Amino acid sequence: MIIRRWRGAVRPEDVEAYLAHQSATGVRAYRATPGNLGVLVLRRPVGDLVEVVTLSLWESMDDVRSFAGDDPGVAVFYPGDDDLLVEKDAHVDHHEVTEAELDADLLGRFAG
C-alpha cells in the first residue's frame, strides 16, 4: 500500500470553504480512481494560517500514476484552488506502508 501526502495552507476564514472545495474536487477524484483505498484530510492551525494535509491511500504506485499521471511526484490542482490556497506544495511525497495496525471500528468514527 502507498500513502500519498500533500500539504497546503489557507487563511482561517477560508478553511471551511477550502475543505468543501477539496472534498468536491480532489477527494472525489481520488475516490473515483481504481486502486484508491481511501483519503484522510487533516487540518491544524500553524501561525496565522490553517495547514491542510491530505493523505490518500493506494494499492500501488501504478494506481497513483492512474490518478496523477506519469510524474506522480507533481501535485494535481483544480480550478478554484488558487482562490483559496495561500500556500500549496507543488511536490507530493509517497510512502510505502510497511505495517498497519488499526482498530476495527476506526472507519465507523468518520462515516457520514
C-alpha positions in Angstrom: 0.0 0.0 0.0 1.1 3.5 -0.8 0.3 6.7 1.1 0.4 9.9 -1.0 0.9 13.1 1.1 0.2 16.6 0.0 0.1 19.9 2.1 -1.2 23.4 1.6 -2.5 26.2 3.8 -5.4 28.6 3.9 -6.5 31.6 5.9 -8.6 30.7 8.9 -11.7 32.4 7.4 -11.3 30.2 4.2 -10.8 26.8 5.8 -14.4 25.6 5.6 -14.8 26.8 2.0 -11.5 25.1 1.1 -12.3 21.8 2.8 -15.7 21.8 0.9 -13.9 22.6 -2.4 -11.3 19.9 -1.8 -13.9 17.3 -1.0 -15.8 18.1 -4.2 -12.6 18.1 -6.4 -9.5 16.2 -5.2 -11.1 13.8 -2.7 -13.9 13.0 -5.2 -11.2 12.4 -7.9 -9.1 10.2 -5.6 -12.1 8.0 -4.7 -13.2 7.7 -8.4 -9.8 6.3 -9.4 -9.4 2.5 -9.3 -6.9 1.4 -6.7 -7.7 4.2 -4.3 -8.3 2.8 -0.8 -9.4 6.0 0.9 -8.5 9.5 1.9 -7.7 11.3 5.1 -7.8 15.1 5.3 -6.1 16.7 8.3 -6.0 20.3 9.4 -4.2 22.3 12.1 -3.5 25.9 12.9 0.1 26.9 12.1 0.8 30.5 12.8 -1.7 32.8 11.1 -2.8 30.0 8.7 -4.5 26.6 8.8 -2.4 23.8 7.3 -4.3 21.2 5.4 -2.6 17.8 4.8 -4.2 15.2 2.5 -3.2 11.5 2.8 -4.6 9.3 0.1 -4.1 5.5 0.3 -3.4 3.5 -2.9 -3.0 -0.2 -3.8 0.2 0.6 -5.8 2.3 3.3 -7.5 0.7 2.2 -10.8 -2.7 3.2 -9.3 -1.2 6.5 -8.2 0.0 7.2 -11.7 -3.5 6.5 -13.0 -4.6 9.4 -10.9 -1.6 11.7 -11.1 0.0 11.0 -14.4 3.5 9.9 -15.4 5.2 12.1 -12.8 3.3 11.2 -9.6 5.6 13.5 -7.5 3.9 16.5 -9.1 0.8 17.7 -7.2 -2.6 17.8 -9.0 -4.5 21.1 -8.7 -8.1 22.0 -9.6 -9.8 25.2 -10.8 -10.6 27.3 -7.7 -7.6 26.1 -5.7 -5.7 29.3 -6.2 -8.7 31.3 -5.0 -8.4 29.8 -1.5 -4.8 28.4 -1.0 -2.3 30.8 0.4 0.4 28.1 0.3 0.5 24.9 -1.8 3.2 22.3 -2.2 3.9 21.6 -5.9 5.5 18.3 -4.8 3.8 15.2 -3.3 5.5 12.6 -1.2 4.8 8.9 -1.4 5.4 6.3 1.3 5.2 2.6 1.2 3.2 1.3 4.1 5.2 -1.5 5.8 2.9 -2.1 8.7 -0.6 -1.1 9.7 -2.4 -1.9 12.9 -5.8 -0.2 13.2 -8.8 -0.5 15.4 -11.7 -2.4 13.7 -14.1 0.5 14.5 -11.8 3.2 13.2 -13.7 3.8 9.9 -17.0 4.0 11.7 -15.9 7.1 13.6 -15.6 9.0 10.3 -18.5 7.5 8.3 -21.1 10.1 7.4 
